[in-house]
Amino acid sequence: MADSTLDSELFVLFDFWPGVARHVTTLPAAFTTAVETAVFGPGEKICIRNSGTGIEGYSTFIYLQVGTQNSANLIAAKDFCVPGSATTPFVVTNNPDANVIVKTGSPFVGVALAASTNAYWNWYWCGGVCPEAHVADLGGNYITDNSVAIGPMSISDCGTGDFMGLSVTGADTEAVIGMAYAADP
Amino acid sequence: MADSTINTAYMILFDRWPGVAKRTNYADMPSAWVTPTVTATYPMGEKICMWNSLRTTILGINGWTTFVYLRLGTQGTTIVAGDLVVPCLATDIYRVSNDATGGTTPALDAIGSPLAAIALSAVTNDYYAWFWCGGVAPTWHAAAVGGTTPTADGVVIGLLGAVTAATGTNETVPGPIAADTTAPIGYTLKDDG
């Protein structure tokens, strides 16, 4: 386990991934199901309104491929993933100890919507409010390193349990990937 | 010359220029759209976003790339494809230069400017051109952007800022983030050198 958690309604994410998102009013079919063969372009982004459950606002998703996930902590909904290859940044992993380019301070973060299989493609939450009206499994607590304060957040190796998690921005070399509206408990 | 180099394929830029880029198909762009012109053919600050495919002979990344339409001021070191520029005129935010401290239009904020872009080709002073400002390197659209570009030495995997080269000419180049007053303009997937 990591050190603490932050509720899905207490933070928003900033999207640094390349390109601009398409506004959509409906999500693709079988939206959370990982697939072996990509059906969208790598890095495709869509933006949709989250309404009814969670924070009212816009959420952005990006289409990514899992590289090699952490065998000790297989990817599940709400897991933070970061790029794992210098030549294919759209291939990501949740493993802070292997196949990660930068585990603390990466500007490129994707939150898994569901379990995945190595080398499979899926959509990931990457910007805006938590899209829990669209993906119920995204509601609830997110892993932090027990340092999050109201204000800018970065992504960090939580140290225990091989999880990437939210952290207070600790240096000018760390990208601010989100804003916390409360400290982690 | 700057202090080191990095292959542009390992750089991903953050677009902080005003406005939202239009997603555009390459086929909808006029021929020779990457060639600078003496008169503007697009509104200043116009932004477009296109898919970058791979060329077999140039290292690159499949992904989205964003361009902004800018006007060059007075260049310092002669600009070539891959060179970084930043705003240089307080009364025209879209006028840019690679000249960190000298010349007639030096950079307003050579160290730490959040607004930065990279030339797609050589540009004549006062000409208008599209510049790469976000996403992956547009190696398919402007092959000359492929390959190495100057950096300040010391770039490591992580955030990039606009800085002044430590040696040689007063050139604005990508470099490491040295202070919280330096805005990240992008990310590098590899060290320079």
Chai-1 contact restraints between the chains, C-beta under 6 A:
chainA,res_idxA,chainB,res_idxB,connection_type,confidence,min_distance_angstrom,max_distance_angstrom,comment,restraint_id
A,F16,B,F14,contact,1.0,0.0,6.0,A-B,restraint_1
A,P18,B,G63,contact,1.0,0.0,6.0,A-B,restraint_2
A,P18,B,W64,contact,1.0,0.0,6.0,A-B,restraint_3
A,P18,B,G135,contact,1.0,0.0,6.0,A-B,restraint_4
A,P18,B,V136,contact,1.0,0.0,6.0,A-B,restraint_5
A,G19,B,C49,contact,1.0,0.0,6.0,A-B,restraint_6
A,G19,B,W64,contact,1.0,0.0,6.0,A-B,restraint_7
A,G19,B,G135,contact,1.0,0.0,6.0,A-B,restraint_8
A,V20,B,A21,contact,1.0,0.0,6.0,A-B,restraint_9
A,V20,B,C49,contact,1.0,0.0,6.0,A-B,restraint_10
A,P42,B,N62,contact,1.0,0.0,6.0,A-B,restraint_11
A,G43,B,G63,contact,1.0,0.0,6.0,A-B,restraint_12
A,G43,B,W64,contact,1.0,0.0,6.0,A-B,restraint_13
A,A86,B,L189,contact,1.0,0.0,6.0,A-B,restraint_14
A,A86,B,K190,contact,1.0,0.0,6.0,A-B,restraint_15
A,I101,B,I157,contact,1.0,0.0,6.0,A-B,restraint_16
A,I101,B,L189,contact,1.0,0.0,6.0,A-B,restraint_17
A,V102,B,I157,contact,1.0,0.0,6.0,A-B,restraint_18
A,V102,B,G158,contact,1.0,0.0,6.0,A-B,restraint_19
A,P107,B,Y187,contact,1.0,0.0,6.0,A-B,restraint_20
A,D172,B,I177,contact,1.0,0.0,6.0,A-B,restraint_21
A,D172,B,D180,contact,1.0,0.0,6.0,A-B,restraint_22
A,T173,B,G158,contact,1.0,0.0,6.0,A-B,restraint_23
A,T173,B,L159,contact,1.0,0.0,6.0,A-B,restraint_24
A,T173,B,I177,contact,1.0,0.0,6.0,A-B,restraint_25
A,A175,B,L159,contact,1.0,0.0,6.0,A-B,restraint_26
